[in-house]
Amino acid sequence: MNNNRLGKYFLWILIFSCGSTQALEGNLSNIAPEEEEQAISDAGQNTLNALMKEFKPDIINLAPELYIDEHVIVTPNSDYNAFADIPKKKIIIPFSFVEEIYLQAQALFQITDEHRDLADFQRYLQYMAQAYNDKLHGKSQPVKSYWFWANINPPCCDNAEQQKKSLSRISSFMYESLAFPLAHEIGHIAFGHKAPNDITPSVSREQELEADGFALYLLDKHKIDVDPFFQSGFFRFALIEANGSTDLSENSTHPSAACRYERLVRPIFKRISNSPEQKETFNQNSKMQFNEAIKYFKKVRTNCEKNNLYVPA
């Protein structure tokens, strides 16, 4: 992980792990042209191809099927979440997943460029979570209309040249944001996991944690920063859960975002504990001091060891 960014973004990591948020409302209008959607889709596929090339020495013997054409693809699938088609040894990344990462990068860079309060980015994440909640309930909400809702001039793009420059800038964020979910799905196939319908929910949840561990190992080995995915994917999952929009019952096939996240940050917290410089950076940039964060996550860990569906109050 890039240590210079660690403290800056840990503020938002802690916010999403600590309690609920209220639903956001607004008048939405879709402004994304077809040309931009195609560019985003192409950028997502190029990113997946680059990551598969990077990971190849480690996974070619574990999951050679993934190197067959169109076995790791971006599709216009209506679902949001990336998933592994285990029987067919394929990994599907829905376009909506790639688009959200792209839009999050746009929002983050705009907020940084315009010297806005990072609270605007948290509001954006809340808005994205609400848009997804609405989609789950049959309400089609275009996620890009956030800027109109928040009365902020939308960022890129007015023309193809601006779009090209924007995609180039966003490419590293997209690379790092897609790396973890891709590696997680690779883990399912590499470990020979079974489809959720073929096992009990509790076994499925253990498979998810095992795939998370594999993803963290793979990213660490290749020195890929996991922080952007913590900003993007886990934020949204946790915000949705905090709003009570996800049924985390004993029939759930996935652990709660908080329990998954707590496991993933253990090595990060260990690293900070051994570095006075990183600890100071953390304390300077987060609303929660490092010692308080340690206590908080110990509480999460204790609850998750009892029940991996735990959601912080």
C-alpha positions as CSV (number, residue, x, y, z in Angstrom):
1,M,0.0,0.0,0.0
2,N,1.1,3.5,-0.8
3,N,1.9,4.8,2.7
4,N,1.5,8.5,1.7
5,R,-2.1,7.9,0.9
6,L,-2.9,5.6,3.8
7,G,-3.7,8.2,6.4
8,K,-5.5,10.4,4.0
9,Y,-8.1,7.8,3.1
10,F,-8.3,5.9,6.4
11,L,-10.7,8.6,7.5
12,W,-13.2,7.3,5.0
13,I,-12.5,3.7,5.7
14,L,-13.3,4.3,9.4
15,I,-16.4,6.3,8.6
16,F,-18.0,3.6,6.5
17,S,-17.2,1.0,9.2
18,C,-18.8,3.0,12.0
19,G,-22.6,3.3,11.7
20,S,-25.4,4.0,9.3
21,T,-26.0,6.8,6.8
22,Q,-29.3,8.3,5.7
23,A,-30.8,7.8,2.2
24,L,-30.2,10.6,-0.2
25,E,-32.8,12.0,-2.5
26,G,-32.7,14.2,-5.6
27,N,-33.9,14.7,-9.1
28,L,-31.7,12.6,-11.4
29,S,-31.0,12.9,-15.1
30,N,-28.8,10.6,-17.2
31,I,-26.0,12.5,-19.0
32,A,-23.7,9.6,-20.0
33,P,-23.4,9.3,-23.8
34,E,-23.0,6.0,-25.5
35,E,-19.5,6.9,-26.7
36,E,-18.4,7.4,-23.1
37,E,-19.9,4.1,-22.0
38,Q,-18.0,2.3,-24.7
39,A,-14.8,4.0,-23.8
40,I,-15.3,3.1,-20.1
41,S,-16.0,-0.5,-21.1
42,D,-12.9,-0.7,-23.3
43,A,-10.8,0.8,-20.5
44,G,-12.2,-1.8,-18.1
45,Q,-11.4,-4.7,-20.4
46,N,-7.9,-3.4,-21.1
47,T,-7.3,-3.2,-17.4
48,L,-8.5,-6.8,-16.8
49,N,-6.2,-7.9,-19.6
50,A,-3.2,-6.1,-18.1
51,L,-3.9,-7.6,-14.6
52,M,-4.3,-11.1,-16.0
53,K,-0.9,-10.7,-17.7
54,E,0.6,-9.4,-14.4
55,F,-0.9,-12.4,-12.4
56,K,-0.1,-15.0,-15.0
57,P,3.1,-16.5,-13.4
58,D,1.2,-17.2,-10.2
59,I,-2.1,-18.5,-11.6
60,I,-1.5,-20.1,-14.9
61,N,-1.0,-23.5,-13.3
62,L,-3.9,-23.0,-10.8
63,A,-6.5,-21.8,-13.3
64,P,-5.2,-22.2,-16.9
65,E,-8.8,-21.9,-18.2
66,L,-8.8,-18.2,-17.4
67,Y,-6.4,-17.6,-20.2
68,I,-8.8,-18.8,-22.8
69,D,-10.3,-15.9,-24.8
70,E,-13.3,-14.3,-23.2
71,H,-13.0,-16.1,-19.9
72,V,-12.3,-12.8,-18.1
73,I,-14.6,-10.2,-19.5
74,V,-16.5,-7.0,-19.0
75,T,-20.2,-7.5,-20.0
76,P,-23.3,-5.4,-20.0
77,N,-24.7,-7.8,-17.4
78,S,-27.5,-6.2,-15.4
79,D,-26.0,-7.3,-12.0
80,Y,-23.5,-5.0,-10.3
81,N,-21.2,-7.4,-8.5
82,A,-18.2,-9.2,-10.1
83,F,-18.6,-12.9,-10.0
84,A,-17.0,-16.2,-11.0
85,D,-18.9,-18.7,-13.1
86,I,-17.3,-21.6,-11.4
87,P,-18.5,-24.5,-13.7
88,K,-17.4,-22.6,-16.8
89,K,-14.2,-21.2,-15.2
90,K,-15.1,-17.7,-16.3
91,I,-14.9,-14.4,-14.5
92,I,-17.6,-11.8,-15.3
93,I,-17.1,-8.1,-14.5
94,P,-20.4,-6.2,-15.2
95,F,-20.1,-2.9,-17.0
96,S,-21.9,-1.1,-14.1
97,F,-19.1,-2.2,-11.8
98,V,-16.5,-0.8,-14.0
99,E,-18.5,2.4,-14.6
100,E,-18.9,3.0,-10.9
101,I,-15.1,2.8,-10.3
102,Y,-14.6,5.2,-13.2
103,L,-17.1,7.7,-11.8
104,Q,-15.6,7.4,-8.3
105,A,-12.2,8.2,-9.8
106,Q,-13.6,11.2,-11.6
107,A,-15.2,12.5,-8.4
108,L,-12.1,12.0,-6.3
109,F,-9.9,13.7,-8.8
110,Q,-12.3,16.6,-9.2
111,I,-12.6,17.1,-5.4
112,T,-8.8,17.0,-5.2
113,D,-8.2,19.4,-8.1
114,E,-10.8,21.9,-6.9
115,H,-9.5,21.7,-3.3
116,R,-12.9,20.6,-2.0
117,D,-13.5,19.1,1.4
118,L,-13.2,15.3,1.2
119,A,-16.6,15.1,2.8
120,D,-17.9,15.7,-0.7
121,F,-16.4,12.3,-1.6
122,Q,-18.1,10.6,1.3
123,R,-21.4,12.2,0.2
124,Y,-20.7,10.9,-3.3
125,L,-20.2,7.3,-2.0
126,Q,-23.4,7.6,0.0
127,Y,-25.2,8.8,-3.2
128,M,-23.8,5.8,-5.1
129,A,-25.0,3.4,-2.4
130,Q,-28.4,5.0,-2.5
131,A,-28.6,4.7,-6.3
132,Y,-27.8,1.0,-6.0
133,N,-30.4,0.6,-3.3
134,D,-33.0,2.2,-5.6
135,K,-31.9,-0.2,-8.4
136,L,-32.5,-3.2,-6.1
137,H,-36.0,-1.9,-5.6
138,G,-36.7,-1.5,-9.3
139,K,-36.0,2.2,-9.5
140,S,-33.6,3.0,-12.3
141,Q,-31.2,5.8,-11.1
142,P,-28.3,7.0,-13.3
143,V,-25.3,7.2,-11.0
144,K,-23.6,9.9,-12.9
145,S,-26.3,12.5,-12.1
146,Y,-24.8,13.0,-8.6
147,W,-23.1,16.2,-9.7
148,F,-26.5,17.8,-10.6
149,W,-27.9,16.6,-7.2
150,A,-25.0,18.1,-5.3
151,N,-25.0,21.3,-7.5
152,I,-21.4,20.7,-8.6
153,N,-20.3,21.1,-12.2
154,P,-19.8,17.7,-13.7
155,P,-16.2,16.7,-14.5
156,C,-15.1,15.3,-17.8
157,C,-15.9,15.1,-20.6
158,D,-17.1,17.5,-23.3
159,N,-15.3,15.9,-26.2
160,A,-13.3,12.8,-27.2
161,E,-10.0,14.5,-26.5
162,Q,-10.9,15.3,-22.9
163,Q,-12.3,11.9,-22.5
164,K,-9.0,10.3,-23.7
165,K,-7.0,12.5,-21.2
166,S,-9.4,11.6,-18.4
167,L,-9.2,7.9,-19.0
168,S,-5.4,8.1,-19.1
169,R,-5.4,9.8,-15.7
170,I,-7.9,7.4,-14.2
171,S,-6.2,4.3,-15.5
172,S,-4.0,3.6,-12.4
173,F,-7.0,4.0,-10.1
174,M,-9.0,1.6,-12.2
175,Y,-6.1,-0.8,-12.3
176,E,-5.8,-0.9,-8.5
177,S,-9.6,-0.9,-8.0
178,L,-10.2,-3.8,-10.3
179,A,-7.2,-5.8,-9.0
180,F,-8.8,-7.0,-5.7
181,P,-12.2,-8.1,-7.0
182,L,-10.5,-9.8,-10.0
183,A,-8.0,-11.6,-7.7
184,H,-10.9,-12.6,-5.3
185,E,-12.8,-14.2,-8.2
186,I,-9.6,-15.9,-9.4
187,G,-9.3,-17.3,-5.8
188,H,-12.7,-19.0,-6.1
189,I,-11.6,-20.8,-9.3
190,A,-8.0,-21.5,-8.1
191,F,-9.2,-23.1,-4.9
192,G,-11.9,-25.1,-6.7
193,H,-14.7,-23.5,-4.7
194,K,-18.3,-24.7,-5.3
195,A,-21.2,-22.5,-6.4
196,P,-23.2,-21.1,-3.5
197,N,-26.3,-23.2,-4.5
198,D,-24.2,-26.4,-4.1
199,I,-23.1,-25.7,-0.5
200,T,-24.5,-24.4,2.8
201,P,-24.5,-20.6,3.3
202,S,-22.0,-20.9,6.2
203,V,-19.6,-22.8,3.9
204,S,-20.1,-20.2,1.2
205,R,-19.2,-17.4,3.6
206,E,-16.0,-19.2,4.5
207,Q,-15.2,-19.5,0.8
208,E,-15.6,-15.8,0.5
209,L,-13.1,-15.1,3.3
210,E,-10.7,-17.6,1.7
211,A,-10.9,-15.8,-1.6
212,D,-10.4,-12.5,0.1
213,G,-7.2,-13.8,1.7
214,F,-5.9,-15.1,-1.7
215,A,-6.6,-11.7,-3.3
216,L,-4.7,-9.9,-0.6
217,Y,-1.8,-12.3,-1.0
218,L,-1.7,-11.8,-4.8
219,L,-1.9,-8.0,-4.6
220,D,0.8,-7.9,-1.9
221,K,3.1,-10.1,-4.0
222,H,2.7,-7.9,-7.0
223,K,2.9,-4.7,-5.0
224,I,-0.5,-3.5,-6.1
225,D,-2.2,-0.9,-3.8
226,V,-5.4,-2.4,-2.3
227,D,-6.5,1.0,-1.0
228,P,-8.5,2.2,-4.0
229,F,-10.8,-0.9,-3.8
230,F,-11.3,-0.2,0.0
231,Q,-12.5,3.3,-1.1
232,S,-14.7,2.0,-3.9
233,G,-16.2,-1.5,-3.4
234,F,-16.1,-2.0,0.4
235,F,-17.5,1.5,1.0
236,R,-20.6,0.8,-1.0
237,F,-21.2,-2.6,0.5
238,A,-20.9,-1.3,4.0
239,L,-23.1,1.8,3.4
240,I,-25.8,-0.5,1.9
241,E,-25.6,-2.8,4.9
242,A,-25.6,0.1,7.4
243,N,-28.8,1.3,5.7
244,G,-30.4,-2.1,6.3
245,S,-30.8,-2.7,2.6
246,T,-29.0,-6.1,2.6
247,D,-30.5,-9.2,4.1
248,L,-27.7,-10.5,6.3
249,S,-29.5,-13.5,7.6
250,E,-28.1,-17.0,8.2
251,N,-29.0,-17.7,4.5
252,S,-26.5,-15.0,3.3
253,T,-23.8,-16.4,1.1
254,H,-21.4,-13.5,2.0
255,P,-20.0,-12.3,5.3
256,S,-20.7,-8.7,6.2
257,A,-18.5,-6.0,4.7
258,A,-17.2,-5.1,8.2
259,C,-16.1,-8.7,8.9
260,R,-14.4,-9.0,5.6
261,Y,-12.7,-5.7,5.9
262,E,-11.5,-6.3,9.4
263,R,-9.6,-9.3,8.2
264,L,-8.0,-7.4,5.4
265,V,-6.8,-4.5,7.5
266,R,-5.0,-6.7,10.0
267,P,-1.7,-6.7,8.2
268,I,-2.0,-3.0,7.5
269,F,-2.6,-2.2,11.2
270,K,0.4,-4.4,12.1
271,R,2.6,-2.4,9.6
272,I,1.4,0.9,11.0
273,S,2.1,-0.3,14.6
274,N,5.7,-1.0,13.6
275,S,6.2,2.5,12.0
276,P,6.1,5.7,14.1
277,E,6.0,7.7,10.9
278,Q,3.0,5.8,9.6
279,K,1.3,6.1,12.9
280,E,1.8,9.8,13.0
281,T,0.5,10.2,9.4
282,F,-2.6,8.2,10.5
283,N,-3.2,10.4,13.5
284,Q,-2.8,13.6,11.5
285,N,-5.3,12.6,8.8
286,S,-8.0,10.5,10.6
287,K,-10.8,11.6,12.9
288,M,-10.0,8.4,14.9
289,Q,-6.6,8.2,16.5
290,F,-4.6,5.0,15.8
291,N,-5.0,3.6,19.4
292,E,-8.8,4.2,19.1
293,A,-8.9,2.5,15.8
294,I,-7.1,-0.5,17.2
295,K,-9.7,-0.8,19.9
296,Y,-12.6,-0.3,17.5
297,F,-11.4,-3.1,15.1
298,K,-10.7,-5.4,18.1
299,K,-14.3,-5.0,18.9
300,V,-15.3,-5.7,15.3
301,R,-13.0,-8.8,15.3
302,T,-14.5,-10.2,18.5
303,N,-18.1,-9.8,17.2
304,C,-17.1,-11.2,13.8
305,E,-15.6,-14.3,15.4
306,K,-18.9,-15.0,17.0
307,N,-20.9,-14.1,13.8
308,N,-19.4,-13.2,10.5
309,L,-22.6,-11.4,9.6
310,Y,-21.9,-8.7,12.2
311,V,-22.6,-5.1,11.2
312,P,-21.3,-2.3,13.5
313,A,-24.1,-0.2,15.0
